[in-house]
Amino acid sequence: MPETLEVVCTDDACELDMFELHYTYDMPDGVGASDFTCPYCGGVDSLAAVEL
């Protein structure tokens, strides 16, 4: 089953709470939250993985 990654935006001005990235099987190893931008505010360095 493909991996999922729960992500939160840490920018205080952003109103996005949390979202989930669904990986495909061909996603490169080592890809994480820092490789993406916030889909709501566009923040480049504001995403962090949710640790459960």
C-alpha positions in Angstrom: 0.0 0.0 0.0 1.4 3.5 -0.8 2.6 5.6 2.0 0.8 8.7 3.4 2.3 11.7 5.1 0.2 13.9 7.4 1.4 17.5 7.2 0.7 20.7 9.0 1.6 24.3 8.0 3.5 26.1 10.8 3.0 29.6 9.4 0.8 31.5 12.0 -0.9 33.5 9.3 -2.0 30.3 7.4 -5.4 29.0 8.1 -4.8 25.5 6.8 -5.0 23.0 9.6 -3.7 19.7 8.3 -3.6 17.7 5.1 -2.4 14.3 3.9 -0.1 13.5 1.0 -0.7 10.2 -0.6 2.5 8.8 -2.2 2.6 6.5 -5.2 4.9 3.5 -5.3 7.5 5.4 -7.4 8.1 8.3 -4.9 11.8 8.6 -4.3 13.2 7.5 -0.9 13.7 10.3 1.6 10.9 12.5 0.3 9.3 14.4 3.2 7.3 17.5 4.1 10.2 19.9 3.4 10.0 18.8 -0.3 6.6 20.4 -0.7 4.9 23.8 -0.4 1.8 24.7 1.4 -1.2 24.4 -1.0 -3.1 27.2 0.9 -0.6 30.0 1.7 2.3 28.9 -0.7 4.8 28.8 2.2 8.0 27.1 1.1 9.6 26.3 4.5 6.5 26.1 6.6 5.4 22.5 6.4 6.2 19.9 9.0 5.3 16.2 9.2 2.8 15.3 12.0 4.4 12.8 14.3 1.8 10.4 15.8 
